[in-house]
Amino acid sequence: MGMLPVATIHHTIDVIMPAQALPALLTDIAHNIFAQYDMAMMHSLPIAVQVTGHHLKEERMLAGMHVMQDVLHVL
């Protein structure tokens, strides 16, 4: 099983709008995240991964995805 970054953050392309311009539909948590987002610091971090595994080992891959999901929910 493996994970490959398939997309990364680029500090000049992935520019976000100022927090005050965000839609009112976003929660306070989302507004705080956008306000703290530092594009230069996040440059080249993966934003998507592709999970690969051995033939007929889907259960093992799904178990690994559950572990990743649990870790990401803690962050």
C-alpha positions in Angstrom: 0.0 0.0 0.0 1.3 3.5 -0.7 0.3 7.1 -0.9 1.5 9.4 -3.6 1.0 13.2 -3.5 -0.9 14.0 -6.6 -1.4 17.7 -6.1 0.5 20.3 -4.0 -0.1 23.9 -2.8 1.6 26.6 -4.9 2.0 29.9 -3.1 1.3 32.1 -6.2 -1.5 30.0 -7.7 -3.5 28.9 -4.6 -4.3 32.4 -3.4 -7.4 32.7 -1.2 -9.6 35.7 -0.8 -9.3 37.8 2.4 -11.3 36.4 5.4 -13.7 39.3 5.3 -14.7 38.5 1.7 -15.6 34.9 2.4 -19.2 33.9 2.0 -21.4 34.1 5.1 -22.3 30.4 4.7 -18.9 29.4 6.2 -18.7 28.6 9.8 -16.6 30.6 12.3 -14.1 27.7 12.3 -13.7 28.0 8.5 -13.3 31.7 8.8 -10.5 31.2 11.4 -8.8 28.7 9.2 -8.8 31.0 6.2 -7.5 33.9 8.4 -4.6 31.8 9.5 -3.7 30.3 6.2 -0.1 31.2 5.2 0.5 30.5 1.5 4.3 30.8 1.8 4.4 28.4 4.7 2.1 25.9 3.0 4.0 26.0 -0.4 4.5 22.5 -1.8 2.5 20.6 0.8 0.3 17.9 -0.6 -3.4 18.7 -0.9 -4.5 15.3 -2.5 -3.2 11.8 -2.3 -3.7 8.7 -4.3 -3.8 5.5 -2.4 -2.5 2.4 -4.2 -2.4 -1.2 -3.0 -1.9 -4.8 -4.1 -4.4 -6.7 -6.2 -7.4 -8.1 -4.1 -6.2 -6.2 -0.9 -9.0 -3.6 -0.9 -9.9 -4.4 2.8 -6.3 -3.6 3.8 -6.4 -0.4 1.9 -9.7 0.7 3.4 -8.4 -0.1 6.9 -5.4 2.2 6.1 -7.7 4.9 4.9 -9.7 4.7 8.2 -6.5 5.2 10.1 -5.6 8.3 8.0 -9.1 9.6 8.5 -8.9 9.2 12.2 -5.5 11.0 12.3 -6.8 13.9 10.2 -9.9 14.3 12.4 -7.6 14.8 15.4 -5.6 17.5 13.6 
